[in-house]
Amino acid sequence: MNTERFIIMADATCDLSEELQEKYGIVIVPTHISLPDGRSIPSFLKWEEFNRDEFYANLKNNPTGYTTAPPNVEEFIAAFEPYAASGKDIMVLTISGGMSGTYSFAVQAQQKLAEKYPGVNIRIIDTLRFGPGHGLLAVYASNLRAEGKSFDEVANYIEANRNRFHQAGWLDDLSFVARKGRITHAKAFFGTLAGVKPIGEFDYNGMTTVIGKAKGAKTAFAALIDYMKNTIEDPEDQIIFIAQTCRLPQAEAYKKLIEDTFHPKAVLINDVFPMCGINIGPGLMAAYYFGKPISKDLSEERAILDRFINGGNK
């Protein structure tokens, strides 16, 4: 992937594997994880410090033993400066500012470098997303760059369309993410309800919000496919991500349903690496894709799901 015209960066909450980073020419700014043993380590997007299955098992048993922190201003400066010194413009895509100080720290770093490198454009974009939703925006930016779009054309497109990037999936245990402040409208479905799949979507500010619930995996899968039919646009031209935390068989079943229904360019099952995994926990299975603009109060999205669950599957 040609990155010569300008640099695309994302913080490590984007959950793009090393393979995808290389394929799409995306530079990752590491974040930080504090471990139960007192150590603090940089969070890269690979399973090096942890075995994936052991990590999620330990996290489930000790959810408060792991914490996360964004890159600080000085770390962003260190990430930007080698490219700025060589005259490269830099586009930085961050996790939603409603969840983290990452966007604010990146902006402060940009401001500190503006006088030193007046000819370099460093543009910070709040994706209003996290995890694979954040990563999918970075992939779209990379593809637009590869098509020859200018720096401003790519940045303007991402800012104008970030609320068209959807999440359609479930999370088995809402109590975990509720404690971590990563979900809204969870009170009615709090905890783990046997057989019930709380279905979540990004809200207008990038928080995952419960928009309904389905009884059993079979009904939930059918509801998700119907929901995607009503919200996706031009699926045959898309790369769709599926994220999973200890739900690989369900993710593989979802992938086949999506491929058979929508025939996209590709459906990629993504790991959720420790930085996001600490705040999500085990039990996530969700697709991420481009579609219709998400309504500000999610009323349209709730209505789509409600029509199917309370009418379409009778």
Helices and strands as residue ranges (DSSP letters): E 6-11, G 12-14, H 18-24, E 26-29, E 31-34, E 40-43, H 52-61, G 63-65, E 67-69, H 73-85, E 89-94, H 102-114, E 122-126, H 131-146, H 151-161, G 162-164, E 165-171, H 174-180, E 183-184, G 187-189, E 196-202, E 208-215, H 217-231, G 235-237, E 239-244, H 248-262, E 266-271, H 274-280, E 284-290, H 299-307, I 308-312
